[in-house]
Amino acid sequence: MKIPILRIPFTDNDIEYINNGIEEILRSGQLTLGKNVVEFEKRFAGFAGTNYALGVNSGTSALEIFLRSIDVRDSSVIVPTNTFMATATSVVHAGGKVIFTDVMRDNLCMDPDDLKEKIQKDTKAVVLVHLGGIITPHIKAIQEICKDNDLYLLEDAAHAHGSSIDGKMAGSLGDGGAFSFYPTKVMTCGEGGILTTDNESIYTKAETLRDHGKPDHRFNKHTEFGYNWRLSEIHAVIALQQMNNVDWILGERRRIAKAYDKKLKNVSGLSPVKIPSNVKSSYYKYIAYLDDGIERDVIKTKLKEEYGIYLTGEVYADPCHSQPVFRNYPGTMVNNSGDKFPVAEYVSEKHICLPLYPGLSEQEIDYVVQALGEVL
């Protein structure tokens, strides 16, 4: 048996829906910023529980557009070091400076106590990352810290389509939320992203920035230094097909995670991350810590070579603060020289992510668990 890193299931009905949509687009002649983008934005705003949603060409763009909309030039923005580098680089591209915080072992998300320590006089925003689809149970504390210090709160929800805490959806917990639709994500349209917000002024500025700084894309009048961050109609059709299936997609991910929870109880050598009871995770990743003395690379190699099981990428193997780019460009990271990130470094070294995607069968789950037990 072979278990690949990823499968993206498109049924015959899904393909027919997408083909019909693309044909209609081609016959209309409007290939970007048309009715499909508008419909997708409307449906995703309803899904996330926000007043506005803006379709863009990537989750990274959604992050940068928000940060440009609130103007972080010459300001610092606080980001957890345990995230994909796009979270940090979006700050730099928006003209800001990055301050990294440590994270928490239980949920892999930002440590609110470290957040308090990292706020500087020029800090303007905080980016909270929902790692693996987990919303931190300390969200209220982080919201209060932002409120008390007059800081914007942006959710990097690239992993968290459909995640919620106390019934409130990812993307609606701060001043804005940024989602990705890259092929590995919970929902995908190949390439794409969306920005959610309840703030009308942020939405209006973001809409202008998305299309080269034009308030109205029909006219060649520019009021901002924007960029080409548009979402095409073809990508929007695929995104709409994903919206049609999102309940099934989330149901499948939660089914598989529940099966792992049950079947891994008898496997020694690792400890799955426990999801807080008031959190519904999207399960972008199923994360487990390896016991001390067990080498992740050895486990991954044996599973691949001896069992045909390919584990997914970690979240993440290299903390952002350790990336050489910050040494190459001094002043882009403005942490104090003595800042330490012991928990993030533990997380980066000690966790694995098990195969998890819609359509993974019970037989395949059993095979993964059996192989993992034998290798451990």
ABEGO torsion letter per residue (X at the ends): XBBBABBBBBBAAAAAAAAAAAAAAAAAGBABGBAAAAAAAAAAAAAAGBABBBBBABAAAAAAAAAAAAGABGBBBBBBABBBAAAAAAAAAAGBBBBBBBBBAAAGBBBAAAAAAABBAABABBBBBBBGGBBBAAAAAAAAAAAAAGBBBBBBAAAABGBBBGGBBBGAABABBBBBABAABABBAGBEBBBBBABAAAAAAAAAAABGGBABAABBBBABBBBBABBBAAAAAAAAAAAAAAAAAAAAAAAAAAAAAAAAAABBGBBBBBBBAABBBAGABBBBBBBBGBBAAAAAAAAAAAAGBBBBBBOBABBAAABAAAAABBGABABBAABBBAAAAAAAAABBBBBBBBGBBAAAAAAAAAAAAAAX
